[in-house]
Amino acid sequence: MNAVGLANPGIDNFSSEMRIAREAGKPVIGSIFGSTVEEFIYVGRKMEEYGASALELNLSCPHVIGVGSEVGSDPELVEEIIGALKGKVKIPVWAKLSPNVTDILKVAESAALADAFVVINTVRGMAIDIHARCPVLSNVYGGLSGRGIKNVGIRYTYQLYKETGKSIIGVGGIETYEDALEYIMAGASAVEIGTGLYTKGKSIFKEICRGFSSFMDSEGFASIRDMVGVAVQ
Ligand SMILES: Cc1cc2nc3c(=O)[nH]c(=O)nc-3n(C[C@H](O)[C@H](O)[C@H](O)COP(=O)(O)O)c2cc1C
């Protein structure tokens, strides 16, 4: 459970963070949030200027007032933000969607201009300290991540891939190569890892890549692309 509250140094101080990230020579995806169309455009253009290869719009953080899922559950605003941003940046724009909505397909429809969907953000939850007799988080509500949400993420990946045909980036509870493969076979073209980095440490990336290689060798898959959506019926 977390309620970090989207703490960050601010976009104007982010160029140095991006410089460090880009030193690895891999594409860097800039994750941004805002409360208005203008804020998304301002921050998105800065991220592009700092060398991001794509923008991931956080339309789904469940525990900060006025941004995240509060923006993401307003279909007209989502459509307006993505439409406006697409006209202002050249890099792909990804919409990170929330599992905390009644109809994700409706939100996906309003985000149809995005180049890909990222699913899922954390699931809204809370915990009680039974000795203090109060919520553990001073924010009361927080976001649940890690193993417990994997099956929710896979379900949304499957549903969105099948119903929209859009490229999907799967995230939620991935700790092993088998977890990542489930997402890929449910329709994800790529995956992200959050909590697994905390529980398993940095070696998680190498371990997952190694697992992929031996699985693909033994099952006769030549590329990850060949496995995308193979479980979709
Ligand atoms: C401590 C923490 C901070 C997070 N901060 C953000 C954030 O700033 N923006 C965002 O879009 N998602 C954020 N997330 C959500 C993760 O990116 C991810 O969608 C979610 O945790 C599910 O993946 P996981 O189970 O691999 O952690 C955060 C998650 C955690 C645990």
The ligand as a Gaussian input file, in Angstrom:
#p B3LYP/6-31G(d) Opt

LIG

0 1
 C        5.681000       3.630000      -4.232000
 C        4.932000       3.701000      -5.532000
 C        4.901000       4.909000      -6.238000
 C        4.202000       4.996000      -7.458000
 N        4.181000       6.181000      -8.142000
 C        3.548000       6.256000      -9.330000
 C        3.562000       7.476000     -10.090000
 O        4.157000       8.476000      -9.694000
 N        2.896000       7.502000     -11.283000
 C        2.250000       6.397000     -11.780000
 O        1.673000       6.458000     -12.874000
 N        2.235000       5.228000     -11.091000
 C        2.857000       5.147000      -9.895000
 N        2.841000       3.961000      -9.189000
 C        2.123000       2.795000      -9.752000
 C        3.076000       1.854000     -10.485000
 O        3.694000       2.519000     -11.566000
 C        2.331000       0.624000     -11.008000
 O        1.349000       1.003000     -11.949000
 C        1.656000      -0.168000      -9.898000
 O        2.400000      -0.114000      -8.693000
 C        1.458000      -1.628000     -10.283000
 O        2.679000      -2.244000     -10.604000
 P        3.594000      -3.085000      -9.558000
 O        2.692000      -4.088000      -8.903000
 O        4.676000      -3.655000     -10.392000
 O        4.112000      -2.083000      -8.557000
 C        3.525000       3.850000      -7.975000
 C        3.571000       2.644000      -7.250000
 C        4.265000       2.545000      -6.039000
 C        4.275000       1.240000      -5.302000

